[in-house]
Amino acid sequence: MTEDDDLAALCAGAGRALAEAERPILEEHGLSMWQYVVLSALSPGAAPSQLALAQQIHYDKTRLIVLLDALVAEGLVSRSPDPSDRRARVVRLTNLGIQRHAAVRDAIRAVEERMLAGLSAEQRRVLRSALAHLAHSDST
């Protein structure tokens, strides 16, 4: 791969390399990639509903239940009825979930630092900014 490749090819290659580097960390902490995505999405605060969480992480709402069940069983996430809509469930991290997410995030950041070691601080900032822009852009 070269920097002249299509962005999708570059992102796919980088994504595979990062996923492979992160896999041992996730396994060490007993999490799948999607479980970590859920913990990361909940780290700023509770999701107003399971549906909102599924939409936020772009994950099938019916499959999310299985992920949440496993996280609840591990004591990492809680689900409680929404006081304003008893049919909806508010999803939030437990204290253990906050701690586990922080430990995994810190370990992943250390891997990222090693992988980006050849880039200056400014290049890292620009890369993160560009990737965030791409991840949140509407292609239509």
C-alpha positions in Angstrom: 0.0 0.0 0.0 1.1 3.5 -0.7 -0.3 6.9 0.2 -1.7 7.1 -3.4 -4.1 4.3 -2.7 -7.8 5.0 -2.3 -8.8 6.2 1.1 -11.0 3.2 1.7 -8.1 0.9 1.0 -5.8 2.9 3.3 -8.4 3.0 6.1 -9.1 -0.7 5.7 -5.5 -1.6 6.0 -4.9 0.7 9.0 -8.1 -0.7 10.6 -6.9 -4.3 10.2 -3.5 -3.5 11.6 -5.0 -1.6 14.6 -7.6 -4.4 15.2 -4.9 -7.0 15.2 -2.8 -4.9 17.7 -5.8 -4.4 19.9 -7.1 -8.0 19.9 -4.7 -9.2 22.7 -5.7 -6.3 24.9 -9.4 -6.9 24.5 -8.9 -10.7 25.1 -6.9 -9.9 28.2 -9.8 -7.8 29.5 -12.4 -10.3 28.5 -14.0 -8.1 25.9 -15.0 -8.4 22.2 -14.4 -5.4 19.9 -18.1 -4.6 19.9 -18.3 -4.8 23.6 -15.5 -2.3 23.8 -17.4 -0.1 21.3 -20.4 -0.2 23.6 -18.3 0.7 26.7 -16.7 3.6 24.7 -20.0 4.9 23.5 -21.3 4.9 27.1 -18.2 6.4 28.7 -19.4 10.0 28.3 -22.7 9.1 30.0 -25.9 7.0 29.8 -27.6 6.2 26.5 -31.2 7.3 26.6 -32.3 4.0 25.2 -31.0 0.8 23.7 -32.3 1.9 20.4 -30.4 5.2 20.6 -27.2 3.3 21.6 -27.6 0.9 18.6 -28.0 3.9 16.3 -25.0 5.7 17.8 -22.7 2.8 17.2 -24.3 1.7 13.9 -25.1 -1.8 15.2 -28.2 -3.9 14.7 -30.7 -3.2 17.6 -31.7 -6.9 17.8 -28.1 -8.0 18.1 -27.2 -5.3 20.6 -29.4 -7.1 23.2 -26.9 -10.1 23.2 -24.0 -7.7 23.7 -25.7 -5.9 26.5 -26.8 -9.1 28.2 -23.1 -10.2 28.3 -22.0 -6.8 29.6 -24.7 -6.8 32.3 -23.7 -10.4 33.3 -20.1 -9.1 33.7 -21.3 -6.2 35.9 -20.0 -3.7 33.4 -23.3 -2.2 32.3 -26.7 -1.6 33.8 -30.1 -1.2 32.2 -33.0 0.5 34.0 -36.4 1.6 32.9 -36.6 5.1 31.6 -38.8 7.0 34.1 -40.4 8.9 31.3 -41.0 5.8 29.1 -41.2 2.5 30.9 -40.8 0.6 27.6 -37.4 2.1 27.1 -34.2 1.1 29.0 -31.5 3.6 30.0 -28.1 2.0 29.5 -25.1 3.1 31.6 -21.7 2.0 32.7 -21.4 0.6 36.2 -18.3 1.6 38.3 -16.7 -1.6 37.2 -17.5 -0.8 33.6 -15.9 2.6 34.0 -12.8 1.0 35.4 -12.6 -1.7 32.8 -13.1 0.8 29.9 -10.4 3.1 31.3 -7.9 0.2 31.6 -8.6 -1.0 28.1 -8.6 2.5 26.6 -5.2 3.2 28.3 -3.7 0.0 27.0 -5.0 0.7 23.5 -3.7 4.2 23.6 -0.2 2.8 24.4 -0.4 0.5 21.3 -1.5 3.5 19.2 1.4 5.5 20.5 3.8 2.8 19.5 2.2 2.5 16.0 2.4 6.2 15.5 5.9 6.6 16.8 7.2 7.8 13.5 4.8 10.7 13.3 5.3 14.1 15.0 2.7 15.4 17.5 1.3 17.7 14.8 1.0 14.8 12.3 -0.8 12.7 14.9 -3.2 15.6 15.6 -3.9 16.1 11.9 -4.4 12.3 11.4 -6.9 12.0 14.2 -8.7 15.1 13.0 -8.9 13.9 9.4 -10.1 10.4 10.5 -12.8 12.0 12.8 -13.9 14.1 9.9 -14.2 11.1 7.6 -16.0 9.0 10.3 -18.6 11.7 10.8 -19.1 12.9 7.3 -22.3 12.3 5.3 -21.4 10.8 2.0 -24.7 11.8 0.3 
